[in-house]
């Protein structure tokens, strides 16, 4: 357990269906263990940061979308009985999540996020997390029941 003896769960949310399922898992695990959840959304400038009109999007645009994504994700999850905090951080998603989970008891992510190649068992973020996390990792695949549903 973490140093303050409250079970700490960090969950990565990017708005994808699998990250929303991961959020449900994180909240359920925290509720079962009388813990708390830290929802983390990472963002970075895309390789080509131009809009339809060819103008470069501003820093605030990317950050605002990340905040909206996290806010929308939290609307759909029953959170009673669990303290939940949210953070939007600039950086590569895997790096942001690994840093956020340094003192966590559990890191939860979906097996695939918004980007990447379809058909892969794990996405690049979940693969990096499995190899570098300093705490246990739960990777949620689509169609899996939450612990409370078992």
Buried (B, 14 or more C-beta within 10 A) or exposed (E): EBEEEBBBBBBBBBBBEBBBBBBBBBBBBBBEBEBBBBBBBBBBEEEEBEEEEEEEBEEEEBBBBBBEBBEEBBEEBEBEEBEBEBBBBEEBBBBBBBEBBEEBBBBBBBBBBBEEEEEEEBBBBBBBBEEEBEBEBBBBBEEBEBBEEE
